[in-house]
Amino acid sequence: MKIAVVSASLGGFDKETVHVPQSISHDYFMFTDENFPPRAKSMTPRLQAKIPKCFGWQMKPGYDFYLWIDGNLRLSSPDSVKYFYDNCQEYDVVALKHPRRDTAYWEYRYIWRGLYSRATSNYITSRYTGELLDEQMRVIKDDKEFVDNLLVNGGIFMYRNTPEVQRMLKEWWYHISRYLIMDQCSLAYVLKKSGLRLNVLPVNFSDCPYLEHRKHKYRH
């Protein structure tokens, strides 16, 4: 059993993270501007960071399990990796429930209101103006086989390295690059469409004893 922990901080988006040493054997890979040089002619650092998020299994091959962790999260307990690994034993993917919303539609509505309501959000407009938010949601709503009853936190999740999971992650990248860089609506959609065995842990990342949350260094 081999575990890889994968993260990224490109364009100085997050401060350097020092994780607590872990009780379970793993290899840690942090993608930075130095080892994953900017592709400034074709994409922003935020979009480029989605590549190791979706393709860690391809960029650092040879592992049985991969734990993705966003740059604004820290492994705060010696058993953080073990916690996700133990909860992935009978599953293909393990993730945390979303802390505030429970469907792709409500996540879409939250972003839409931040962009277009009278009381717009500077944070949301700076990140998502010009993204194909409505088109993304239309694809989801037009899928008559899809039941919209899931939303997970895209900031940290573990997956088993199988062809089925790889296909799901490729489909996720399609949605991120085609429609909307905010990846949580599409993650819920592709997870459910994939038929993978999913373990949604009923804990918020802010209350999880294995994680520490901090703000991004830059809010754009």
Secondary structure, DSSP 4 states (H G I P E B T S, - for coil): --EEEEEE--TT-SPPP-PPPPSS--EEEEE-TTTS---TTT--HHHHHHHHHHHHHHHS-S-SEEEEE-TTEEE-STTHHHHHHHTTTT-SEEEEEPSS--SHHHHHHHHHHHHHSSS--HHHHHHHTTS-HHHHHHHHHH-TT------EEEEEEEEE--HHHHHHHHHHHHHHHHT-S--HHHHHHHHHHHT--EEEES--TTT-TTEEE---SS--
